[in-house]
Amino acid sequence: MITEEELRKNYETVLNNIRIHAEKVGRNCDEIKLVAVTKTQPIEVLNLALNVGIKVFGENYAQELRDKAKVLQNLGIEWHFIGRIQTNKVKYIVPVAKLIHSVYRLEELEEIDKVAKKLDKTQLVLLEVNVSGEETKAGLQPEQVRNFLIEASKYTNVKIVGLMTMAPYIEPEMTRVYFKKLRALRDELKSDFPDIVELSMGMTNDYTVAVEEGSTIVRIGTALFGERKSKR
Ligand SMILES: *Cc1c(COP(=O)(O)O)cnc(C)c1O
C-alpha cells in the first residue's frame, strides 16, 4: 500500500503538471478539477488521500461506491461515478454521486431520472463519447450526441453538463487528436445546449495533453496511488 508521504509527493507532482500544462496554453489551473480515481483501493488509501487534502474521488463500481460513501460519510467528500452503468445498480449511485461521467444510453438516463426524482435531486451527468471509434470503448458516436441531448430533455431530474471520453492507451502525444475532437464537439453544441460546458478527459497516461486541449476534469488513479493490483 502507498504511504502518506509517497501520496503527498504524487499529489504535488500531478497538481504541478496540471498547472504547468494549463499555463503553457494560457489557462488557469483553477478551471481544472482533479478527480482521484480510487477504484479497487481500500478505505485506508482513501483516508490517506483525505489526509493530504484530496476530497474528490472517482469510483467505477456501484456497490463499491455505495459502501465507501457509507464508511466515509460526513467528511465533505465529493463522489464521482466514472464506470460502466448497470441500470439495476443506478439506485446505489444516485444517492451519493455529485457527477456521473459515463452515461451513453437513454435507458440509463431514464433510470437515473427515476431514482433522482424519488430523492428530489437533480443529478448532474456527462455523456460519454467514443471519439476514437475503438470498438472496445463505450460511448456515443460523436454524431449521435445532438439527438441524444434532444431526447434527454424530457428527463427533468437529470442535467447534462458536459462530455467525457477515454482516449486509447497510446503514446500520450497521439491522444491529442481525440481530445481536440471532444472539445470541438462541445463547442459546436454549446450554442444550442448552453449547459454543455465540462470536458472530462485525461487519465494518468495522457492528462497533460488533455489539459492543454481544454480538459476541465481529469480522472487520475495510477499517477496518485501507483499501479492497481487488480485489473478491474
Ligand atoms: C481507471 C479509470 C481512470 C484512471 O486511470 P489511471 O490510468 O489509473 O489514471 C480514469 N477514468 C476511468 C473511466 C477509469 O476507469
PDBQT file of the ligand as one rigid body, heavy atoms in Angstrom, charges set to zero:
ROOT
HETATM    1  C1  LIG A 301      -9.489   3.670 -14.031  1.00  0.00    +0.000 C 
HETATM    2  C2  LIG A 301     -10.014   4.859 -14.730  1.00  0.00    +0.000 A 
HETATM    3  C3  LIG A 301      -9.320   6.085 -14.708  1.00  0.00    +0.000 A 
HETATM    4  C4  LIG A 301      -7.970   6.278 -14.070  1.00  0.00    +0.000 C 
HETATM    5  O1  LIG A 301      -6.985   5.571 -14.767  1.00  0.00    +0.000 OA
HETATM    6  P1  LIG A 301      -5.420   5.758 -14.473  1.00  0.00    +0.000 P 
HETATM    7  O2  LIG A 301      -4.757   5.341 -15.738  1.00  0.00    +0.000 OA
HETATM    8  O3  LIG A 301      -5.100   4.859 -13.333  1.00  0.00    +0.000 OA
HETATM    9  O4  LIG A 301      -5.188   7.195 -14.137  1.00  0.00    +0.000 OA
HETATM   10  C5  LIG A 301      -9.911   7.173 -15.330  1.00  0.00    +0.000 A 
HETATM   11  N1  LIG A 301     -11.112   7.081 -15.945  1.00  0.00    +0.000 NA
HETATM   12  C6  LIG A 301     -11.794   5.930 -15.984  1.00  0.00    +0.000 A 
HETATM   13  C7  LIG A 301     -13.101   5.896 -16.673  1.00  0.00    +0.000 C 
HETATM   14  C8  LIG A 301     -11.273   4.793 -15.394  1.00  0.00    +0.000 A 
HETATM   15  O5  LIG A 301     -11.954   3.647 -15.469  1.00  0.00    +0.000 OA
ENDROOT
TORSDOF 0
